[in-house]
């Protein structure tokens, strides 16, 4: 664990309610994480009055002028070419050049990924970044990736994502040996497409850097059957949106039920304490802070519509990744994976590889 002071670069103009949410979130995080400081990129005319309203915040924060901002409707290619003086570009560049330890933005996801890949480049041993986050389950929290960065993935990508997710769970959830599973249409070894079976064969081999559980199905996610769920970005994004949509639907149903009669309203009053605990348990702000794993730097994506508390949680994710040396641990894990896959490629026959390593 590093004990040095952590400097965070913040995209002050990114997000639906920026810059107010960014500034207020930094103020909350300042109290939660003593010793941290911030480089806040954006329009000084809008940022300074907000900072001055928060007593003591100015002493831990430097406003860095940025004359432009990435818009929600900007395409990644446009942001790369035309938004180089934006708050997002400058914040990412500060982290890439070592002036900050990490960057946090609630702005355009596609633009943030594109800018980060250009400015930070990929970490040694990683070929593609994966968007990872964590969500509540029956047994605690579960990490899930990829959530949308890569629509299509081959076996190499999935195996790398498994290592990335395992290290992420170690750092964020404090697990010594997270259990990792590949999301599939069934738990049997012969289920799924060739890329899944090949990745599974590699991850099962002796010397694998992770604790590989095997294949898991969609209903295993909420049950908390494993600590890390790995899939391609298309499937992961669909699964995440389905989970979020179902949670909102049941919340709506619950509210409607307690409005049906006077007795129902009285019942809600008696049960209000329990419901407060429930809503706190599933509060999406507590799980705010997706991370582009695999970059040669720490880049955290906050939800664009979050409030100050949610943004503070995203800052907390960034602080923990730096504090517990996520990058170094990931390099070690990916190096071990390369040893396993290179050994497998020289010892397995082509027919065995095509069958996914089943013996």
Secondary structure, DSSP 8 states (H G I E B T S, - for coil): ---S--EEEEETT-STTTTHHHHHHHHHHHHHSTT-EEEEEE-HHHHHHHHHHSTTGGGGEEEEE-SB---TT--HHHHHHH-TTBHHHHHHHHHHTTSSSEEEE-S-HHHHHHHHHHHH-B-TT-SS-EEEEEEEETTEEEEEE-SSS-SS--HHHHHHHHHHHHHHHHHHH--SS-EEEEE-S-SSTT-S-HHHHHHHHHHHSTT-SSEEEEEE-THHHHHT-SSEEE--HHHHHHHHHHHHHHHHHHHHHHHHHTTS-HHHHHHHHHHHHHHHHHHHHT-GGGG--EEEETBSS-EEE--TT--HHHHHHHHHHHHHHHHTTHHHHHHHHHHHHHHHHHHHHHHS-HHHHHTTS--
